[in-house]
Amino acid sequence: MGWQAERDKVVINVGGVRHETYRSTLQTLPGTRLACLAEPGAASRFDYDSVAGEFFFDRHPGVFAYVLNYYRTGKLHCPADVCGPLFEEELAFWGIDETDVEPCCWMTYRQHRDAEEALDSFESPETNDGGDGGNGDGNGTELKRLCLDEGRPGGWWRRWRPRVWALFEDPYSSRMARYVAFASLFFILISITTFCLETHEAFNRVINKTESIPVGNGTASPVAVVEVETEPFLTYVEGTCVVWFTFEFLMRVSFCPDKRDFIKSSLNIIDFVAILPFYLEVGLRGLSSKAAKDVLGFLRVVRFVRILRIFKLTRHFVGLRVLGHTLRASTNEFLLLVIFLALGVLIFATMIYYADDPTHFKNIPIGFWWAVVTMTTLGYGDMYPMTWSGMLVGALCALAGVLTIAMPVPVIVNNFGMYYSLAMAKQKLPKKKNKHIPRPPQPGSPGYGPPTTTGSPGSHPHNRGPIPHNRGPHPPYRGPIPHNRGPHPHNRGPHPPYRGPIPI
């Protein structure tokens, strides 16, 4: 009976750590790699050491403990001290579906994918070895990333297009690209400053004009018209900035690798919308018709879109990109915050209408404004309760507002901290000149060659068809394993002696 129990056991050496289990345990998940170890003839298809009586796999031993525990208990947990991509790779090697991860560990398992997406969004371009890179010879890999068709046979266009595109798109591609980025940043700040100064009365001139308005009987009546004009030098400064923005936009749209993606980009749409009103205003300024003046008035109103140029700074400052990613990642939290505030505003606006003086809070919609100001702890002081019951409602409204805002804010702060740390890590990540690439499985490598399965593909939800196996020759004897410190306690020779009945 004891001899039969010994035959039912399987010893697996993973990365130097020995694991012992029953064949019936491995057969609980048919179609996986470990289930094939329990099949007859597994020793010829895997790296089996006949002296030590064990199968050897050169894989991560810590992750394998969780994998083997999944066969024993039917619950797959994710280790907290192992990087997510490594655990995912190990699950793929052992043939286990990642959707079998327990709900308690699913967020931990998925966290690495969110981190990878964030790292991709904060892609830090590699600079040239010499630091100069103005000629573009040392950044071929980066130019291929920016323009995918680099390297194809062609003329000067295919040679220069990725270089010019990197010059205006990627400030880190070369030293000349940094100069272009500094120039763009300078003109952005000058344009925003000019936009703000145009609204100051010290830079506006009041001009009194007399216009003739036709009246009946073919006569015209003179009417005094007051116009406000901006100082001419501010217009010249703005024109200089627009000329640079136009040149930059035309260069980027001409040398971009994908015109469709360029047009869909929100920053490029902002560039075009901020440039167009200036040329329309200059073109219509010399016209004296009423329609032209109406269009000019409308263009002066829409000139506020120039302030949107501030978003172009996201190309040069990582902190602004972190803020944008945080807002996108916290959409659900912001929606939850709005719902909480809307419920509170509706409840407390109704309560203050019935609890306070009706001459002060005339209707419930007026109470909406008071509830918003009170729940956000702003307190303009234009509306406030005057009775004891109204003060009680106001106190409850203020407390409810503090608690309502405090609940979703920590999640938003955590998202910002995560994206900021990832962005800083991506920037400080050293350049990998010779990245290690694992050698692919070679013929005759039983440690990497997956076995075949004899079970039917539909016998188990984990069974996704036969696994391709390695039918290469059995490896020669490699001598004792370094971790083998003497005979294994379970290795008692070819047949264990009879030791009597097993005590209960």
Salt bridges, closest charged atoms under 4 A:
GLU6 OE2 - HIS490 ND1 3.75
GLU6 OE2 - ARG492 NH1 3.06
GLU20 OE2 - LYS9 NZ 3.97
GLU20 OE1 - HIS490 NE2 3.17
GLU39 OE1 - ARG45 NH2 3.19
ASP47 OD2 - ARG478 NH2 3.19
GLU54 OE1 - ARG18 NH1 2.26
GLU88 OE1 - HIS112 NE2 2.90
GLU88 OE2 - ARG113 NH2 2.78
GLU89 OE2 - ARG59 NH2 3.94
GLU90 OE2 - ARG59 NH2 3.14
GLU98 OE1 - ARG113 NH2 2.40
ASP100 OD2 - HIS462 ND1 2.82
GLU123 OE1 - LYS426 NZ 3.82
ASP129 OD1 - LYS431 NZ 2.78
ASP137 OD1 - ARG163 NH2 3.93
GLU142 OE2 - ARG145 NH2 2.31
ASP149 OD2 - ARG158 NH1 3.20
ASP149 OD2 - ARG161 NH2 2.31
GLU169 OE1 - ARG252 NH2 2.84
ASP170 OD2 - ARG145 NH2 3.33
GLU198 OE1 - ARG303 NH1 3.65
GLU198 OE1 - ARG306 NH1 3.34
GLU211 OE2 - LYS293 NZ 3.25
GLU227 OE1 - LYS209 NZ 3.21
GLU229 OE1 - ARG205 NH2 3.82
GLU238 OE1 - ARG306 NH2 3.15
GLU238 OE2 - ARG309 NH1 3.18
GLU248 OE1 - LYS312 NZ 3.54
ASP271 OD2 - ARG252 NH1 3.87
ASP271 OD1 - LYS312 NZ 3.71
ASP271 OD2 - ARG315 NH2 3.53
GLU281 OE2 - ARG285 NH2 3.19
GLU281 OE2 - ARG303 NH1 3.82
ASP294 OD2 - LYS290 NZ 3.43
